[in-house]
Amino acid sequence: MKLKELYDTIDAVAPFSLSEEYRARGAHDNSGILVDCGSAENILFSLDLSSAAVEEARRRGADCIVTHHPAIWEGLMSLTGGPVLACARAGISVISAHLNLDSAPCGIDEQLMLGLGGSEPAAVMERLTGGGYGRVYDVPPQTLASFEARARETFRTERTVCYGEGKVTRVASFCGAGLTEEAVCFAAENGADTVVSSDGKHHIVLAAAERGLNLLLLTHYAAENYGFCRFAERIQKIIGKACAVFTDERFL
């Protein structure tokens, strides 16, 4: 299939207009076709465009890599090496779906909620046209220890950091680096007793503790790869051809 056909398929599932809406609000993103070599007959999905992902694509004979995190984040001044140049030299196209996939229906933020045992959000922090980010929802009552253990199993990670001692009944979750002062306030205002996210800065961990909130931090990779793999499965079903998924075990 042509690269533009794959782009259109992804756009139907996780509209790139969501990324544009985020950017209009002041966020930075760089989603879309970032390396165009024309075709997408053999597709590899990888959360990041790492050297390991490029090597896996070469090994499989892939001519396209779909990533979540943008392969090109800021403006490039030169191309003297690295995975982007490696893809261009090997004829491997790259499409990145970042903030649009975070916030799309059944996207990464929603999948984080589902993986943690939620089903329907009682509140959404940031609403976008046809999407949203940051959710508060009820889960079956349980101890924080059992909640952490289940999360480790679901997201295939042993690297978690947990603060608190209280019961878990209502959770606020934010995929990626979404643990902000605003997120903590949103969680508390909507009755959450537990917050789940990644990349926690100490002053925000402190703010959550001061409000009496439990806090569970997953690795950024584990929290997002869970939903990204399900996105890959969905695209594969739509296009009717087998796609490979590369998971970098170093970061789970």
ROVEXTOR-892189 format. One record per residue (C-alpha): x, y negated, z; residue number from 1. Coordinates in steps of 0.05 Angstrom, whole numbers. Layout:
# ROVEXTOR-892189
       px       py       pz    nr
        X        Y        Z   NUM
...
This chain:
# ROVEXTOR-892189
       px       py       pz    nr
        0        0        0     1
       21      -72       -9     2
       46     -111       51     3
      -11     -161       43     4
      -62     -104       48     5
      -32      -83      115     6
      -31     -156      138     7
     -105     -162      121     8
     -121      -98      159     9
      -85     -124      221    10
     -120     -191      213    11
     -188     -156      214    12
     -170     -122      280    13
     -131     -178      314    14
     -145     -242      276    15
      -83     -285      266    16
     -130     -345      275    17
     -127     -329      350    18
      -52     -344      348    19
      -66     -409      312    20
     -118     -426      365    21
      -66     -414      420    22
      -17     -458      382    23
      -68     -513      376    24
      -72     -512      453    25
        3     -522      458    26
       29     -450      461    27
       86     -425      418    28
       80     -365      373    29
      106     -338      307    30
       59     -282      285    31
       48     -259      214    32
       92     -233      157    33
      163     -250      179    34
      203     -207      130    35
      170     -195       62    36
      200     -138       21    37
      134     -124      -15    38
      108      -56        7    39
       83      -18       68    40
       80       54       48    41
      116       83      108    42
      101       43      172    43
      134       43      240    44
      103        9      300    45
      150      -18      353    46
      136      -68      409    47
      202     -103      393    48
      245     -111      331    49
      307      -82      365    50
      368      -50      333    51
      342       16      359    52
      275        5      324    53
      310      -12      258    54
      352       51      264    55
      289       92      276    56
      257       60      214    57
      317       78      172    58
      317      149      199    59
      244      157      180    60
      251      122      113    61
      201       68      135    62
      194        7       92    63
      154      -34      142    64
      157      -47      217    65
       98      -76      256    66
      118     -108      321    67
       82     -143      378    68
      137     -191      400    69
      156     -237      342    70
      217     -213      304    71
      234     -287      293    72
      216     -329      353    73
      249     -396      343    74
      275     -427      279    75
      336     -391      252    76
      396     -434      233    77
      434     -376      201    78
      430     -301      189    79
      497     -269      204    80
      474     -204      235    81
      421     -173      279    82
      357     -133      265    83
      323     -185      221    84
      380     -186      171    85
      386     -110      176    86
      313     -104      156    87
      321     -151       97    88
      382     -113       73    89
      347      -46       79    90
      283      -70       45    91
      242      -64      108    92
      185     -113      116    93
      164     -139      184    94
       96     -162      210    95
       89     -188      281    96
       23     -193      318    97
       34     -228      384    98
      -15     -276      418    99
      -70     -254      370   100
      -61     -182      392   101
      -56     -202      466   102
     -125     -234      464   103
     -163     -195      410   104
     -221     -150      428   105
     -190      -82      448   106
     -123     -118      446   107
      -66     -113      495   108
      -97     -154      552   109
     -162     -115      548   110
     -125      -49      544   111
      -86      -67      607   112
     -153      -75      643   113
     -178       -8      617   114
     -113       27      637   115
     -120        0      707   116
     -189       29      715   117
     -233      -31      697   118
     -287      -30      645   119
     -323      -96      641   120
     -294     -164      661   121
     -332     -206      711   122
     -291     -266      689   123
     -242     -284      633   124
     -190     -338      646   125
     -178     -363      576   126
     -233     -355      524   127
     -218     -360      451   128
     -260     -352      389   129
     -277     -279      390   130
     -224     -263      442   131
     -197     -277      511   132
     -140     -270      560   133
     -135     -257      634   134
     -191     -214      665   135
     -222     -201      734   136
     -260     -136      743   137
     -281      -85      794   138
     -247      -18      803   139
     -264       42      848   140
     -242       26      919   141
     -174       55      935   142
     -111       42      974   143
      -57       -1      943   144
      -10       59      944   145
      -57      102      904   146
      -71       45      855   147
        4       37      844   148
       14      112      835   149
      -42      115      783   150
      -13       55      746   151
       55       88      743   152
       25      150      713   153
      -19      114      663   154
       34       66      638   155
       90      118      641   156
      136       78      686   157
      172       87      751   158
      193       14      753   159
      140      -22      793   160
      144      -75      847   161
       87      -78      897   162
       69     -129      951   163
       12     -125     1001   164
      -24      -76     1045   165
      -98      -87     1032   166
     -150      -44      996   167
     -159      -51      921   168
     -230      -63      897   169
     -227     -122      849   170
     -168     -134      803   171
     -143     -192      762   172
      -94     -173      706   173
      -53     -213      657   174
      -12     -179      604   175
       59     -200      587   176
       90     -258      625   177
       22     -282      648   178
       34     -289      723   179
       28     -364      731   180
        2     -410      785   181
      -61     -417      744   182
      -69     -342      741   183
      -63     -335      816   184
     -115     -389      827   185
     -161     -357      776   186
     -154     -289      811   187
     -170     -318      880   188
     -228     -361      856   189
     -261     -301      824   190
     -256     -256      885   191
     -198     -211      865   192
     -159     -177      920   193
     -104     -151      873   194
      -64     -182      816   195
      -28     -142      763   196
       22     -172      713   197
       96     -173      696   198
      158     -218      702   199
      139     -248      769   200
      177     -309      793   201
      188     -313      867   202
      149     -377      879   203
       88     -346      845   204
       96     -281      884   205
       96     -325      946   206
       34     -362      924   207
       -3     -296      915   208
       19     -271      983   209
       -3     -336     1016   210
      -72     -325      988   211
      -74     -255     1016   212
      -72     -221      948   213
      -40     -154      934   214
        8     -158      875   215
       31     -103      828   216
       85     -119      777   217
       96      -71      719   218
      153      -78      670   219
      134     -124      612   220
      147      -68      564   221
      105      -15      600   222
       46      -61      610   223
       43      -80      536   224
       66      -17      501   225
        5       19      529   226
      -43      -25      489   227
        4      -31      430   228
        4       44      420   229
      -72       44      418   230
      -70      -13      368   231
      -24       30      324   232
      -73       88      328   233
     -130       42      307   234
      -93       15      247   235
      -72       85      226   236
     -145      108      226   237
     -166       48      184   238
     -113       55      130   239
     -118      131      129   240
      -44      146      131   241
        3      171      184   242
       44      118      220   243
      101      128      269   244
      107       94      337   245
      174       80      368   246
      177       73      444   247
      241       48      474   248
      247       89      538   249
      299       41      566   250
      246      -10      583   251
      189       32      611   252
